[in-house]
Each structure stands twice: as structure tokens, then as C-alpha cells.
Amino acid sequence: NHIDMDDKLAFTARCLANDLPVVPAYKFTSRAEFEALHAEKTQQYGVMAVKPAKGVYASGFFQLNPEVPLFEALSEKYIATPEMFAQAYGALDKKPVYMLMPYFSGLECTVDVACMDGLIVSAVVRTKYKDGTQMLELEHPCIELAKKFVAHFACSGIVGIQFIQDQQGEWLALEINARASGGIGYTMATGV
């Protein structure tokens, strides 16, 4: 089960096959594949994003915004034009497996979970707001969603499940980190 959680494409496929709410993702390994997928999926979803199929801490993540001025794209950490990304990815000698996904600008949260054999023992939700603040909550709709993911993947230990709201306000999973999340210190402050 951890293999499917570590490989974001396998995680997404398994969630979709089991009716778990997840952000859809599409694999590419070449510039041509990226450009074709981006052209197709932009028609369906609008603004897109990319990230490596394997990795941690948003390394390699980019929002693909064709409207961003070039100089701004150079100075922003997680934003690029689709053309900039295509050129940079195409220039790589060894291309990592990447995935294209819809970019949702809704709220994002992480459910920090202590669990055993697929059951949640305790959970705290950290909702991240656009102004950089975070709200810690013991009651949140994503706790019920987290229960489904923890049970399906038979999780044990401390895991962090990341969710984001789509344009309709529905919570979709981004990934499960089979480790404590980076913000676990905030969660510990709740006393849970």
C-alpha cells in the first residue's frame, strides 16, 4: 500500500478506481506528450499544474499560467508559463516522470492522522489560507474523507493526507504522505 502512496500516479489511479475523491493526474515523459496533454486538458479544466510523480515538499511543482508576465514567472517560486515549462522539461537529458493535473485555487488542508491498521486514532486538520495563516480544527469534513483513505490504504502510524477544494468547493485528495507532515509541530500544539 505504501508503494501506491509514494507513487502519485499509482495513488491517483487507485483512488479513481475505488471512487475516492482525488485530483486527476495524467502522466507524461516527453515534451511532446506534455504539450499534447496540456492542449487537451486545458480545454477541459482551464489552468493546469505539473509535478513529479515522485517527490516531496512541492519540489518540481509549477502552476502553469499562460497569462503570467515572463519576468514575474521568473521571480515566482511555483509558477511558469506552459511554454517555459515545456522548453525546460524538453531540455532535460534524463526526464523524470511528471504528471499534469488541474490547478485548483481553493483552500488546501492537511489532515494529520495517527492511525492503526486502517483506523484513525486521532486527527487534526490544518487549513491553509491564502494570507499564509493556518487554522487547526478537530472537526472538519476532511476528517470523514481521511477515514476512507486510511481504511482503504490500511495506514498505520502518523500520516498526512493533503486535500484541496475544486471550483465547486468539493474536497479532493492530492496525496497521502506516509510520514509526519511538515506542519506536524502545529498539530502537536493542539494537544492531540
N, C-alpha and C positions, 0 to 999 in steps of 0.2 A: 504493500500500500504506500509506503514512503517513496518508492520509485515513482509512482504516479503523481505524488505530491511534488516531488522535486523537478520533474519534467513538466513544465507548464502546459505544453501541448497535450501530453497524455492526460494530465489533470482535467483540462478543458473537455477533451473528448469523453472521458469517463463521466464527468458531470452531465454533459449533454445527453449521453446515452441513458442516464439514470434520472432524468428530469430534475436535476439540481440546478438552481439558478446561477448561471455563470456568464461572464463576459465572453462572447465568442472570439475565437482566435484562429488565424489562418497562417500556415507555415510557408516560409519562403527561404530559399538558399542561394538565390542569384538575383542580380539587379533586374533582369528581365521578368522573373517571377514576381518580384516586388512591384514593379511598375504595372504589370497586368492586374495583379490583385488589388493594388491601390486604386486603379482606374475603376475596377468593378465595384469594390466595396464602398468607395466614396459615394457612388450613386445611391447605395443602399443606406449608409449610415451618416454620411457627412464627414466631419473631421475625424481623422484616424490617428492612431498612435502605433509605435513599434517598440518591442523589447525583445531581448534574447529569450529563447525557450528555456534556458537555464541561467540562473544568476540570482543575486541578492541585492537588496538595498537600492532599487531603481537604477542600478548600473546598466547603461545602454538604453534606457528608456527615453523616447522622444515623442512629444506631441507633434504631429505633422500638420502645420498650419500654413497653407499657401498664401495667406494674407499677411503674414508677419513680415515687416521690413527686414531686409537682409542683415543690416547691422544689428538690429535687435535680436535676431536669431543667433548671431554670433556671440552676443553677450548673455543670453538667457541659458540657464543650465539644461533645461529639459525641453527645448523647443527647436524645431528646424523646419525649413520648407521641405516638401516632398522631394524636390529636385536636389537640395543639399544632401539629404539622407541618401538618395539613390546614387549620387555621384560618390559619396564617401564609402558606402557599402560596396559599390561596384569596384572600387579601387583596392579593396582588401584582397590579399593573396589567398588567405585562408578565411573563408566566410563562415562565421558561426551561424547556427540555425537561429533564425529570427521568426517572430510572429507579428502579424498585422492584426490590430484589433480596433474596435470603435473607441473613440476618445469621449468619455463621459465627464462632464464638468460638474456633476453633482457632488454631494457630500461623500466623503470617504471615511470609513471607520475600520478599526481593527478590534476583533473580539479576542482578548487574551483569555485562554482557556486552560484550566487544569482539568485533565480528564484521565480516565482509566478504562481500558477495554471498551472504548466506544461510547462511554457515558461521561457527561460533563459533571465534574465535582463542583467547580466554581467557574464563574465567567465575569469579566468586566469588559465593557465596551468603551473604547476611546474614539470619539468622533472628532475628526479634524476639520476645523473651519477655515475658510479662505483667508482670514486675517491672521492665521498662524496659531490661534488658540485651540485648545482641546477640551472636550467635556468628557468626564468619566461617569459612566452610568452602570447601575446594576440591573436596570430594566430597560430593554431596548428590543425592537423587532428582530435585530440580527442575532440575538441570543437563541431564538427559536430556530432560525436558519442554521446557526452554528451547531445546534444539536443534531440536525440532519447530516451535516458534513462529518462531524465527529463520529457518528454512528456508522455512516457509510464507509468511511476510510478506517474504521476501527482504531482511532487515535488513542494513544496513551502518553501521558507526560504533560509538558507545557507546550502548547501550540498557539500560533497567532493566525487567525483567519481574517483576511482582508476583504472588505466589501466596498462597493461604490454604487451610488444611485444613478440609474439611467435617466433619460429625459422625462420619463413618466414618474419618476420618484421611486421606482422599484429597486430593491437592493439586489445586486448581483455579486457573486464571489469573483475576486481577482485571483486569489491563490490561498493555499494553506502553507504556512511556514512550519515545518516540523521541528521547531525550536522556539525559544522565547523571542518575542519581537523586540525591536529596538526600543520601544517605549514601555517595556515591562516595568521600569522603575516608577513610572507614573501610576501604573496599575497597582503596584505594591503599596503605594501611598494610600490606597483606599482601605487597606487593612484586610483585604480578601486573601 
